[in-house]
Every structure is written in C-alpha cells, then in structure tokens.
Amino acid sequence: MTVIYDVPPELLIFRLKEYLKNEIKIESPAWCEYVKTGVHKERAPTQNDWWWIRSASIMRKLYFQSPIGISKLAAEYGGKKNNGSAPSHTAKGSRSIISEIFKQLEEKGLVTKYKNRGRILTPAGVKIINNLSHQVLSELSKENPELKKYM
C-alpha cells in the first residue's frame, strides 16, 4: 500500500490543495488576501491559493508529527526577522492562520483535538492523504517504470 513516505512532498501538497479546494470545499476567509503570514514577513503572500497550500501543508505535517499544537506549527512556519542594522532573530509564523485552518479542518472532520496535547488527523484525513499518495505515485510510475515496485 502506498503511503505518504513514497511520494514527493510538492506533488502531494499540490494534489491535496486541489482536493481541499474543490472536493472538501474549504473556504478562505475574507481577510486572507491582506494578512501577512508572520511578523518576519514584509508583505502578504502573492499566490492566490496560498490558503489551501498552507492547509495541505499543515495536514501533511500532522501526518508525520501528530499530535502537534499551534505554537509548534507557528515556529515551523516562522523565519528570520530583519531588524535593520541589528542582528536578525527568529520569529514565529501567524498563529491565527493556523488556528483558523484547524477550525476549518475540524468542521470537515479531518482533524481532531487529542487530549490537551495538540491536534491529530482523523482516520478520514489519513485515508484522504493515503489515497492521494497512491494516485500521485501511480501517475509517477507511468513516467518512471522503476517506481512500480512501490505500488
């Protein structure tokens, strides 16, 4: 059986983004086109579908690192803050974006809270990721016959 470890992350995130956008119908909030993704950023994201890409990326991280909380994810989506002539320091990403994505994924039944330790993927969320992983690998194996052994 194909799992997430067998496929390249960028292809899986792209496929999961399309699935969340079209099949699950996750909506981006009205404020998402104006918000920065962290205090270390100077501008808002330039991609139109960055909300779904971040949602897919969070689901992928939940697959690997469950249970995981908002603060740890904010640290992973953070970066280096430019302090002008002063030395740069690490800054966290936006916790409100992660929190809103968690709320949407919980409403759709893909994520659930786990004991006061963070969030985990539900069996439905794991099934979606495994099915999309299988689809991605089957498309890749048509191009590269060497990958058929992973099917």
TAWORA-V634819 format. One record per residue. RES is the residue in three letters. SS is DSSP state (alpha for helix, beta for strand, coil for the rest). D_CENTER is the distance of its C-alpha to the mean C-alpha in whole Angstrom. Layout:
BEGIN
res=[RES,RES]
ss=[SS,SS]
d_center=[D_CENTER,D_CENTER]
END
This chain:
BEGIN
res=[MET,THR,VAL,ILE,TYR,ASP,VAL,PRO,PRO,GLU,LEU,LEU,ILE,PHE,ARG,LEU,LYS,GLU,TYR,LEU,LYS,ASN,GLU,ILE,LYS,ILE,GLU,SER,PRO,ALA,TRP,CYS,GLU,TYR,VAL,LYS,THR,GLY,VAL,HIS,LYS,GLU,ARG,ALA,PRO,THR,GLN,ASN,ASP,TRP,TRP,TRP,ILE,ARG,SER,ALA,SER,ILE,MET,ARG,LYS,LEU,TYR,PHE,GLN,SER,PRO,ILE,GLY,ILE,SER,LYS,LEU,ALA,ALA,GLU,TYR,GLY,GLY,LYS,LYS,ASN,ASN,GLY,SER,ALA,PRO,SER,HIS,THR,ALA,LYS,GLY,SER,ARG,SER,ILE,ILE,SER,GLU,ILE,PHE,LYS,GLN,LEU,GLU,GLU,LYS,GLY,LEU,VAL,THR,LYS,TYR,LYS,ASN,ARG,GLY,ARG,ILE,LEU,THR,PRO,ALA,GLY,VAL,LYS,ILE,ILE,ASN,ASN,LEU,SER,HIS,GLN,VAL,LEU,SER,GLU,LEU,SER,LYS,GLU,ASN,PRO,GLU,LEU,LYS,LYS,TYR,MET]
ss=[coil,coil,coil,alpha,alpha,alpha,coil,coil,alpha,alpha,alpha,alpha,alpha,alpha,alpha,alpha,alpha,alpha,alpha,alpha,alpha,alpha,coil,coil,coil,coil,coil,coil,coil,alpha,alpha,alpha,alpha,coil,coil,coil,coil,beta,coil,coil,coil,coil,coil,coil,coil,coil,coil,coil,coil,alpha,alpha,alpha,alpha,alpha,alpha,alpha,alpha,alpha,alpha,alpha,alpha,alpha,alpha,alpha,alpha,coil,coil,beta,coil,alpha,alpha,alpha,alpha,alpha,alpha,alpha,coil,coil,beta,beta,beta,coil,coil,coil,coil,coil,coil,coil,beta,beta,beta,coil,beta,coil,alpha,alpha,alpha,alpha,alpha,alpha,alpha,alpha,alpha,alpha,alpha,alpha,alpha,coil,coil,coil,beta,beta,beta,coil,coil,coil,coil,coil,beta,beta,beta,coil,alpha,alpha,alpha,alpha,alpha,alpha,alpha,alpha,alpha,alpha,alpha,alpha,alpha,alpha,alpha,alpha,alpha,alpha,alpha,alpha,alpha,coil,alpha,alpha,alpha,alpha,alpha,alpha,coil]
d_center=[22,19,16,13,15,17,15,14,10,11,12,10,7,10,12,9,8,12,12,11,13,16,16,15,16,13,15,14,16,20,19,16,18,20,18,17,13,16,19,19,19,22,20,18,15,17,15,16,12,10,9,8,6,4,4,3,2,3,5,5,6,8,10,11,12,13,14,13,13,13,15,14,10,12,14,11,10,14,17,20,22,25,28,31,34,32,30,26,25,21,19,16,14,14,14,15,12,9,12,13,9,10,14,13,11,14,16,15,16,12,12,15,17,18,22,21,19,15,13,13,12,15,17,16,12,13,16,13,11,15,16,14,14,18,18,17,19,22,22,22,25,27,26,27,29,29,25,27,28,24,24]
END
